[in-house]
Amino acid sequence: MEIQLERREENRKSDRASELLTRMESVPFSRWHIKPRIIMGSATFFDAFDALSLAFVLPVLIGLWSLTPGEIGILIGSGYLGQAVGAIFFGWLAERYGRVYSAKWTIFLMSVMGIACAFAGNFEMLLILRFIQGIGVGGEVPVAATYINELSRAHGRGRFFMLYEMIFPLGLMLSAQLGALIVPSLGWKWMFLVGGIGGLIVFLFFFKLRESPRWLISKGRFDEAEGVIKELEASTDERLPVTMSAQSATQAVAKGSWKELFSPVYRSRTLIVWTLWFTAYFVANGLNNWLPSLYTTVYNLPLEESLRAASVTNIVQLVAVFACAMLIDRIGRKRWATISFLVAGTLLVALWVNGAESAQSVMYLGSAAYGVMGTITVLLYLYTPEIYPTRVRVLGTAFATAWLRLASAIAPTILGFILGARGISTVFMLFACVTVVGAFMAFRMIETSEKVLEDIAP
């Protein structure tokens, strides 16, 4: 009798989940989606700003504090180690208490610590503060990416998400432009203050956000989910056809555990995506964090000119990501990532061949390679939440992004020592070798374009 009652209850939950998910998938992108994209996107903007701010104050701090290449690498790496911790901690928090709740406190932590960084008086203090700030920075993006993914319907999800995710490279680009203006004129401290104060303003708007209906459904909070879906439905009269399997609805309310990431169904996906995150960000953030300092230390450019040259990198990335957003649903995640790794590797080999003999060759070829790699780094925020079910979606994304943090911590540290021992051209050859590994793993991705999330990840 008890077994029959349990089955009836499971069937009831499955039917309710199926109804709500179908209703949600039937609503096209509308004005309702604008608010969460703007608020969560603003948080992502300042996440990018805070992540890159150190790169644009380092040329000043190198002279001010007499930093060695090894110390520069350690200082850059400390923030990324904090991000690895934050990704996992806030990922767990998002699975337990909700996407909006977790994201809200990531932006608060990284903003407060950003302001504190402005008052750091020495290398050791800034090292500690950047590590703590990194905990917030690392937690925000995977939670935000999951939240936006869960608000998206299958058709056109790639473009919808990638246009949102353009906010991150836009943040990198604007922080680069502002860095080139603020640091020479107002001083390095203002880079941290702008990011911190802006983030605190965004934090206040998080109290206006509604929770992800998919997360509410996964927790059995159907009435709350329906309330959000009713708001979504009220935003437009248009409805689109939906095809969803019964099994998908059943899995939508199943309980999850981090161990599921290594189950037979998801083990291969997990290992592939971890490698993709590591290789993509080893190259991308290695380039992005070191270029401003390379222009001053290796090519002896004046501070203002080196910062302007470094800012070109982020402009190229923004253009490349926009092209990716327009084409990703047509070309597919797997094909785009594979080709991009190969193209970036070719550009980096070209730099190695000519010995990176001038600042101009690094600016053009290095910026082009970073722009192409930038499309992969953004694409991974779309792809990773797609391959996991709602019950472990943030955790899966958080664990994956932890590898980007580790790669971003390891790359600057290694490069600092390689630069001193073997020279600049060896650095670019190392990057090229890493892209080969990335291309091989990208070829083993599953294709997720135009598929309902619950059907991709049973």
N, C-alpha and C positions, 0 to 999 in steps of 0.2 A: 504493500500500500504506500509506504513512504517513498519507494523507488518511483512509483507511478506519479506521486505528487511532485517529486523532484523533476521528473521528465516534463510534466505539465508546466511547471514553473520555468524550466529552461526553454520550452517551446514558446511560452508567453513572452519571455524576454527576447528571444530570437525574432519573433514576429514583430514586436514593438521596435526593436533595433532596425529590422528590415524596412519597416514603414518610415521611420525617421530618416534613415540614410537615403532611401529612395527619394523622399521629399527634398532632402538637402541637395542631392545630385541633380534633381530636375530643375533647380533654379539656376539660370545663367548668371554670369558675373554681372553685378549691378551696383547701384550707388551704396548699398549696404556694406560692400567690401571696402569702400574708400577709407572709412575711419580706422579699422584695424590695420590697413596697409600704411596709413600715414603715421599712426602712433607707434606701431611696432617698427615701422621703417625708420622713424626718427631715432629710436633707440639703437637700431642697427647702424645708423649714420654715425652716432657718437661712439659706438663701439669701434668702428673703423677709425675714427678720428683719434681715439685714445690709443688704439693699437699702433698707429703709425707715428704718433707725436714724438716718440723718443728718437726716431730716425732723423727728425729735423732739428732736434736740439743737440744731438750728438756732436755735430761739427763744432759747436760752441764749447760743449763740455770737454771735448778732447783737449783743447787748449787751456781751458779754465782749470781743469782738475788733472791735467797731464796724464790722460788715460792711455794705456797701452792697447795694441790690437786685441790681446787676450782679454783685458778688462772690458773692452767694448763688446766683445762677443758674449761675455758672461752677463753683462748688463742687459743686452737684448734678450738673451736666453732666459733670464729670471722671470720676465713677464710671461713668456710662453709656458714655462713650467707652472706658474700660477694658473694660466688658462687651462692647462690639462686637468688640474685639480678642480677648477670651477666647472668645467664641462661635465664631469662625472657627478659632482655634488649637486649642481643645479638641475642636471638631468634627472637624478633621483627625486629631487624635490618636485619637479614638474610632473613626474609620473604619480606621485603621491598626493600632491595638493593642487595640481592644475598648472596649465601652461602660463596663464596670465600671472598667477601668483608668483611663480618662480622667476619669470622674466622681469617682473616689477622690481624685485630685490637685487637682481643682477645689475640693473641700471643704477640703482641707488649706491651699491658698493663701489662700482667702478668710477662713479662721479665723485664721490667723497674722497676716494683715494687719489683721483686725478688732481683735485685741489691740493691735497696733502703733498703730492709730488712737487708742486710749485715751490714748496717751502723746504725741500730737501737741501741740506747744506754741503753734502759730500757724497762720494761714490757709494759708501756703505748704506747710508740712509735711503738714497734713491733706489738702490738694489732691493731693499726690503719692501719699500712702498710699491714699486713696480710689480713685485711678486704678488702682493695682496690685491692690487688693482687688477692684475691678470686673472684672479679668481672670478671677479665679476665680468670682465671682458670675455673670458672663455665660456661662461655660462649663458650669456645672452644670445649669441648667434644660433647655436643648435636648438635652443628652445623656441626662439622666434621663427626659425626656418620650419620647424615642425608645426607650429601654430598656423602659419600661413598656408602650409601644405594641406593641413586638415580642413581649412576653410575652402579649399579649391575643389572644383568638380573635375572629372576625368578629362573631358574635352577641352583642350586649350590650357591645361594646367601648366605645361612647360612655359608658354609665353607669359601667362599670368604671374607665375612665380618668379621667372627670370627678370621680368620688368620690375617687380618688387625688389628682387635681390640686387638690382643695379644700384640700389641705394648704398650698398657696401663699397663698391669701387668708386661711386660718386663721393662718398665720405673720404676715401683714400685720396682721390683727386683734389678735392677741396682742401683737405688738410695739408696736402703738398703745396697747393697754391698759397694758402694762408701761411704755411710755414715759411715759404720763401719771402713773404711780406712781414710777418710778425716777428720772427726771430731776429733779423738784422735791425729792425726799427725799434721794437718794444722790448726785446730780450726773450730768452728761452723760457722763462717762467710763464709767460702769457700763453704759450701753447697748451700747457697743462690746465691753466685756469679757464680758457675758452671751452675746452672739452668738458671739464668738470661742472661748470656752471650750466652749460647747455644741457648736459645730461640730467641734472637735478630738475630743470624745468620740464623735461620730457617725463620724468618720473611721476609728476603730479597728474599727467593725462592718463596714466595707466589705470587709474581708478574708474575711468569711463569705459574700459574695454570689457566685452563679454567673453566668457570662457568658450573654449572649443567645444562645439556640440559633439564631435566624435569622441573626445575625452570623457565628456559627461555620459554619453551612451555606454562607453566601456566600463564606467563605474556604476551602471544601473540607475543613474540619475536622469530618468527619461523625461520627467516633467520639466526639469530645468533645461534639458536639451531642446524639448519642444518649444519652450518659450523663446529660445534663441532662434530656432528655425522659423517660427511664426514671424519674427521680426524680419528675417531674411526673405520670406515669402511675400511679406507686405511691401517690399521694396520694388517689386516688379510683377506684372501680370503674366509675363512670358514664362512658359514651361518647356522643357526639353525632354525627349524620351530617354529612359534609363534602363539599362540591362544589368542586373546584379544577381549573382548566384545565391541560392539559399544558404550554402555553406559559408559564404562571406558574412552574412548577417549573424550566423551562429558564432563565428569566430570573433565578431566585433564586441561581444560581451564576455569573452573568455578571459580568465585571469592570466597574467603574464609574470615572468620572472627573468632576471638578467641572464640566467642560465640558458634561456631559449635562444639567445643569440648564437649559441654553439650547438644547437640541436641539428639533426640531420638536414632539416629543411633550410636552415639559415646559416649553417657553418661556412659553406663556400661563399655565400654572399658577404658574410662578415669579414673573412680573410681577404677577399678581393677588395672590398671597399676600404678596409684599413690600409692596405698597401697603396691604393689610389690616393688617399688623403696624405699619407706620409710623403710619397714621391712628388705629388703636385705642389705641396707647400714647402717641401725642402728646397725646391727650385724657386718658387714664386716669392716666398718670404725671405729666402736667402738673398735674392736679387734686390727686393724692395727695401730691405733694411740696411743693406750695405752700400747701395749706389751713392747716396749723398756723401758718405764718408770716403768712398773710393775716389770720387771726383776731387776731393780736397787733399787726400793723403797720397794717392798714386799719381794723379794728373795735375796736382797743384793749382786747381782752379780757385779763384776767389770764392768766399762763402756764398755771396748772393748768386753768382753764376752757377755754382755747383748745385744749389738748391733749386734753381730754375731748371737746370738740366735734369735733375731727378724728378721734377714734377711732370716732365714729358712722359715718363713711364706710366703714370696713372691716367693721363689723358688717353694714351693708346689703349690701355686696358678698358676704359669706359666705352670707347668706340667698339672694341672687339666684343664686349659683353652684350652691347645692344644688338649687334649682328647675330650673336648666339640666341638672344631672346626671340628674335624674329624668325629664326630658322630651326630652332631646336625640336619643335613638334614634328616638323617635316623630315628633318635629317635623322633624328633619333639620338638618344643619350649615348649609346655605345659607339656609334660611328663618329660622332663629334669628338668624344674624348680621345679615341684612338688616333684620329688624324691630327688633333691638336698637339698631343704629345710628340708625334713624329715631326711636325712642323717646327715646334719649339726646339727640339733636339737638333735639327738641321741648322737653325739660326745660331745656336750655341756652339756647334762645331765650327761654323764659319768664324766666330769670334776667336776660338782657339787657334784656328789655322793662321789668322793674321796677327796672332799674338796680342790681341786687344791693344794695339799699338797707339791708339789715340782715344781721347775722351769722346770724339764724335762717333767713332765706330761702336763704342760701348753704348752711347746714347741711342743710336739708331737700331743696331742689331739687338742689343740687350733689352731695349724698350719693347721692340717687336716681339721678342721671345717672352718677355713678361706679360705682354698683352694677350698673347695666345694662351699662355699658362693661366692667366687670370680667368679666362672663360671656363677652364676646367675647375678651378677652385670654387667658382660660383655654381657651376653645374652640379658639383658634388652636394651642395646644400639642397638642391632639388631632388637629386637621385637617391640620396641616403634615406631620407624619411619615407620615400616611396617603397623601399624594399622590405620594410618592417611593418608589422601590424600595430594598431593603435596602442595596444597594451604594453608594448616595449618600444614604441617609435622614438620617443625622446632619448631613452637610454641607449638604443642602438645608434642614434645620431651622435649622442654625447660621447660614447666610447670611441666612435670613429673620429670625431673632431679632436679627441685627446691625442690621437696620432699626429694630427696636423700641428698641435701645440708642441709635441715632443720634437717633431721634425724642425719646427721653427726655432726651437731652443737649441737643437743640436747643430743645425746648419750654420748660424752665425758664429758659433763657438769654433767649429771646425774650420770655417773659412778664415777666421781671424788668424789661426795658426798656419794654415796653408799659404795664405797671402804673404806672411812673413818669411816662410821657408822656401816656397817654390815659385812664387810670383802670381800675377793676376791671370795669365792665360790658363794655368792649371785649374783655377777655380771654375772657369767656364767649361772645361773638359769634364770635370766632375759632375757639373749640372747636366751636361749632355748624356752622360752614362746613366744618370738617374731617370731621365726621360724615357730611355729604352725600356727600363723595368716598368715604368708607368704605362707605356703603350701596350706591352704584353698583357698586363692585368686588365687594362681597359677593354681589350679584345674579348675578355671573358665575362664582361658585364651582361646582365639580362636587360632586355629592352622593356621599358615601362611606359612609353609614350601612349597617350590616349586610353589608358586603362584605369578602371576604378581602383582606388587604393586597397579596398578590401579584397579585390580579386588578385592583385599583385602579391599580397602577403596574406596567405590563408591563416 
